Amino acid sequence: MLKLKIISPEKILFNGEVESVTVPGTLGEFEILTSHAPIISSLEKGTVTYSIPREGKVELDISGGFVEVQKDEISLCVEVYNVL
């Protein structure tokens, strides 16, 4: 299981366990699963999708930001313009 924290300048948008996360990286969309290699990447305008156990997928439209992955912990710092 992955631990995901999504922060915008206004507030914490999500903090909990997820099965996977897909982000719009600068060089293209990529998915983060358990045991992903450590990474820091900038994010482009697009949709962040994450899967919450027993609840399903959640989509979050962003205008940009950053992602950091370390030891199954994912931190997203994003500018949000729409929550679906």
Contacts in CASP RR format, 6 or more apart in sequence:
PFRMAT RR
TARGET T0000
AUTHOR 0000-0000-0000
METHOD contacts of the structure
MODEL  1
MLKLKIISPEKILFNGEVESVTVPGTLGEFEILTSHAPIISSLEKGTVTY
SIPREGKVELDISGGFVEVQKDEISLCVEVYNVL
1 17 0 8 1.000
1 18 0 8 1.000
1 19 0 8 1.000
1 34 0 8 1.000
1 53 0 8 1.000
1 72 0 8 1.000
2 17 0 8 1.000
2 18 0 8 1.000
2 19 0 8 1.000
2 20 0 8 1.000
2 21 0 8 1.000
2 32 0 8 1.000
2 33 0 8 1.000
2 34 0 8 1.000
2 72 0 8 1.000
2 73 0 8 1.000
2 74 0 8 1.000
3 16 0 8 1.000
3 17 0 8 1.000
3 18 0 8 1.000
3 72 0 8 1.000
3 73 0 8 1.000
3 74 0 8 1.000
4 14 0 8 1.000
4 15 0 8 1.000
4 16 0 8 1.000
4 17 0 8 1.000
4 18 0 8 1.000
4 21 0 8 1.000
4 50 0 8 1.000
4 74 0 8 1.000
4 76 0 8 1.000
5 12 0 8 1.000
5 14 0 8 1.000
5 15 0 8 1.000
5 16 0 8 1.000
5 73 0 8 1.000
5 74 0 8 1.000
5 75 0 8 1.000
5 76 0 8 1.000
6 12 0 8 1.000
6 13 0 8 1.000
6 14 0 8 1.000
6 15 0 8 1.000
6 48 0 8 1.000
6 60 0 8 1.000
6 76 0 8 1.000
6 78 0 8 1.000
7 13 0 8 1.000
7 75 0 8 1.000
7 76 0 8 1.000
7 77 0 8 1.000
7 78 0 8 1.000
8 77 0 8 1.000
8 78 0 8 1.000
8 79 0 8 1.000
8 80 0 8 1.000
9 79 0 8 1.000
13 60 0 8 1.000
13 78 0 8 1.000
13 80 0 8 1.000
13 83 0 8 1.000
14 50 0 8 1.000
14 58 0 8 1.000
17 52 0 8 1.000
17 53 0 8 1.000
18 50 0 8 1.000
18 51 0 8 1.000
18 52 0 8 1.000
18 53 0 8 1.000
18 74 0 8 1.000
19 51 0 8 1.000
19 52 0 8 1.000
19 53 0 8 1.000
20 31 0 8 1.000
20 32 0 8 1.000
20 33 0 8 1.000
20 50 0 8 1.000
20 51 0 8 1.000
21 31 0 8 1.000
21 32 0 8 1.000
21 48 0 8 1.000
21 49 0 8 1.000
21 50 0 8 1.000
21 51 0 8 1.000
21 74 0 8 1.000
21 76 0 8 1.000
22 29 0 8 1.000
22 30 0 8 1.000
22 31 0 8 1.000
22 32 0 8 1.000
22 47 0 8 1.000
22 48 0 8 1.000
22 49 0 8 1.000
22 50 0 8 1.000
23 29 0 8 1.000
23 30 0 8 1.000
23 32 0 8 1.000
23 41 0 8 1.000
23 43 0 8 1.000
23 48 0 8 1.000
23 67 0 8 1.000
23 76 0 8 1.000
24 43 0 8 1.000
24 44 0 8 1.000
24 45 0 8 1.000
24 46 0 8 1.000
24 47 0 8 1.000
24 48 0 8 1.000
24 62 0 8 1.000
24 64 0 8 1.000
25 41 0 8 1.000
25 42 0 8 1.000
25 43 0 8 1.000
25 44 0 8 1.000
25 67 0 8 1.000
26 41 0 8 1.000
26 42 0 8 1.000
26 43 0 8 1.000
26 44 0 8 1.000
28 44 0 8 1.000
30 41 0 8 1.000
32 67 0 8 1.000
32 69 0 8 1.000
32 74 0 8 1.000
34 72 0 8 1.000
35 72 0 8 1.000
36 69 0 8 1.000
36 72 0 8 1.000
37 69 0 8 1.000
38 69 0 8 1.000
38 70 0 8 1.000
38 71 0 8 1.000
39 67 0 8 1.000
39 68 0 8 1.000
39 69 0 8 1.000
40 66 0 8 1.000
40 67 0 8 1.000
40 68 0 8 1.000
40 69 0 8 1.000
41 66 0 8 1.000
41 67 0 8 1.000
42 64 0 8 1.000
42 65 0 8 1.000
42 66 0 8 1.000
43 62 0 8 1.000
43 64 0 8 1.000
43 65 0 8 1.000
43 66 0 8 1.000
43 67 0 8 1.000
43 76 0 8 1.000
43 78 0 8 1.000
44 64 0 8 1.000
45 62 0 8 1.000
45 63 0 8 1.000
45 64 0 8 1.000
46 61 0 8 1.000
46 62 0 8 1.000
46 63 0 8 1.000
46 64 0 8 1.000
47 59 0 8 1.000
47 60 0 8 1.000
47 61 0 8 1.000
47 62 0 8 1.000
47 84 0 8 1.000
48 59 0 8 1.000
48 60 0 8 1.000
48 61 0 8 1.000
48 62 0 8 1.000
48 76 0 8 1.000
48 78 0 8 1.000
49 57 0 8 1.000
49 58 0 8 1.000
49 59 0 8 1.000
49 60 0 8 1.000
50 57 0 8 1.000
50 58 0 8 1.000
50 60 0 8 1.000
51 57 0 8 1.000
51 58 0 8 1.000
52 58 0 8 1.000
58 84 0 8 1.000
59 84 0 8 1.000
60 78 0 8 1.000
60 80 0 8 1.000
60 83 0 8 1.000
60 84 0 8 1.000
61 80 0 8 1.000
61 81 0 8 1.000
61 82 0 8 1.000
61 83 0 8 1.000
61 84 0 8 1.000
62 78 0 8 1.000
62 79 0 8 1.000
62 80 0 8 1.000
62 81 0 8 1.000
63 78 0 8 1.000
63 79 0 8 1.000
63 80 0 8 1.000
63 81 0 8 1.000
64 78 0 8 1.000
64 79 0 8 1.000
65 76 0 8 1.000
65 77 0 8 1.000
65 78 0 8 1.000
65 79 0 8 1.000
66 76 0 8 1.000
66 77 0 8 1.000
66 78 0 8 1.000
67 74 0 8 1.000
67 75 0 8 1.000
67 76 0 8 1.000
68 74 0 8 1.000
68 75 0 8 1.000
69 75 0 8 1.000
END
